[in-house]
Amino acid sequence: MNKALISVRNLKKYFPVRTGFFSRISNWVKAVDDISFEINEGETLGLVGESGCGKTTAGRALLRLIEPSAGRIYFEGQELLKIKATELRMMRPRMQIIFQDPYSSLNPRMTVGNIVGEALKVHGIATGKNLNRYISEVLDKVGLSSSYQSRYPHEFSGGQRQRIGIARALALKPKFIVCDEAVSALDVSIQAQIINLLCDLQAEYKLAYLFISHDLNVVQYIANKVAVMYLGKIVEIAPTKMIFESPKHPYTQALISANPIPDPDVLHNATLLEGDVPSPLNPPKGCRFHTRCHLVMDKCKSIEPPLTEIGTGTEKQMVWCHLHT
Amino acid sequence: MDIQSETPLQEFWRLFKKDKLAVFGLVVLFLLIIAALAGKGMTEWTIVFDPATVRLVDKFLPPLSFASDHLPVEDMPQFGIYLLGTDELGRDVFARMLQGSFVSLSIGFVAVGISTIIGILLGGLAGYYGNIRLGFITVDTLIMRFTDVMLCFPTFFLILTVVALLPPSIYNIMIIIGITSWMGTTRFVRAEFLALREQDFVVAAKAVGLPDWRIIFIQMVPNAISPVLVSAIIGVATAILTESALSFLGFGVQPPYATWGNILADGKNFIFDAPWLFFIPGFAILIIVLAFNLVGEGMRDALNPKLRRS
């Protein structure tokens, strides 16, 4: 068994809600509540879930871009939450992030060359004369002309900007990249280009991705494993094939069945979910999904479902649901 | 759509040019700065216009008067003419105004430089490290409440108090005006930083492992600088006014060194006999403050994408 490149244990991120004159903490938003997963080298884990379920928070807490409240994160065997800020800064090049919004993720007052090159200088990856050549190489790799170096972000289209964002991450030779809705803001043809680019880069550099998305088709295409999140918790993790062919958790089933099929002749029996996502301020007791689950049982309302493993080896599905215990 | 790439500076200039009043203000400022620099040279280094010579025979001459023939040659004004008249001691008002223009402008710029630096540092600290707790309060609370306390003092009286305690010199005046006028800048910078801190490119800068000082000064400050620049330019006008007011009250730059404020103060005693002594410095202050304000407002419009028409 190969050792996981990054492994997350019981990661939690609670945001305090302050009220009143003395801003006392009156409540906690449990944005990410006790999630665990592993990603191996060269592997892609898709993280899906509806808006506001904590996907982005999980991705950022994982890189300590926001400080997690609790849990352990092992990256290349080192425990990220224990190391000092300066050491963490030195490790940063090996774990990168690509952002959702290609407009706000590039500094509007910097040229592309500086956006990509700033960190290279600081980490001594390329300096002096080599810097320009190296930046050109990286830009070339993501399909941008090296003459763009002296241009400003506002001169580019969304897809090009996203490539610049990828170039910035890639230039540091990372092992692991969090793609935070990296293609969601792009139109479909550009999405395909960027996804193919990400796949090519993965093959070339054995990159591991945490691919956060709400687009199941994209995830199905790119991910090896998929984790489904609901209200701050992971409800199911399984290999992509298993998730799409035999989803176990009722929420996963609803999610997959809601995914449009690009074929008008296929009869589409979507299991539609009713109601809204409960507030993460006051999540339901027991199973968090019980308020909207059509197979709800009595114990779902009081007892949190334990982890159940179904199948073995490459077909192992992990699901947190009372139906399968 | 422009194919040629446009740097932010070029874009700024294109938008700034549209505001004719602001361009006019800029031209006036430019001329005043040249006059101030030339004035410094011509009144102190190689004395072309002598602001200090007392000629009692020629006192209270109106502008464009010729010097009397009885003057010794070394006391003769340049070209034998008093461009802006003379004061109660027969000193050349034009020479004194030249000397004063340098004092006014340098006090304006240095004081604003000091207040802007303090403002960026404190505002940046409060905006970027605001969440860090020091005991029972956060850095943000500490800095911003201190700012509020400073704002509560009536600045002018605070300056008067300090000036009363310290020897009145140009440098003290600069420093005092500087350290009593940074509060607005601090608030601007903090507000900008709070908004910028959540932007993805700042998170990205953190993610690629840039040190904090680089994130603050290279990534964030250039994006927060435009309102600061605008308030700094308008601040120069305020500082010049404050200096004039201090000198007018006799607490500012001390005679025989001329500033617009103390020329004005001297002139007020002879307002009916020699109105030019009063009007010339007053008008100069009006022009310079107006010019700075026009330029500041033009910059604000050019730098603020929300106000752009076109």
Interface residues (C-beta under 8 A of the other chain):
Chain A: R60 L63 L65 R89 M90 M91 R92 P93 Q96 I97 F99 Q100 D101 S104 S105 L106 N107 P108 R109 M110 E118 A119 V122 H123 S150 R151 Y152 E155 G165 R168 A169 L172
Chain B: S5 T7 P8 Q199 D200 F201 V203 A204 A205 K206 A207 V208 G209 L210 P211 R214 I218 Q219 P222 N223
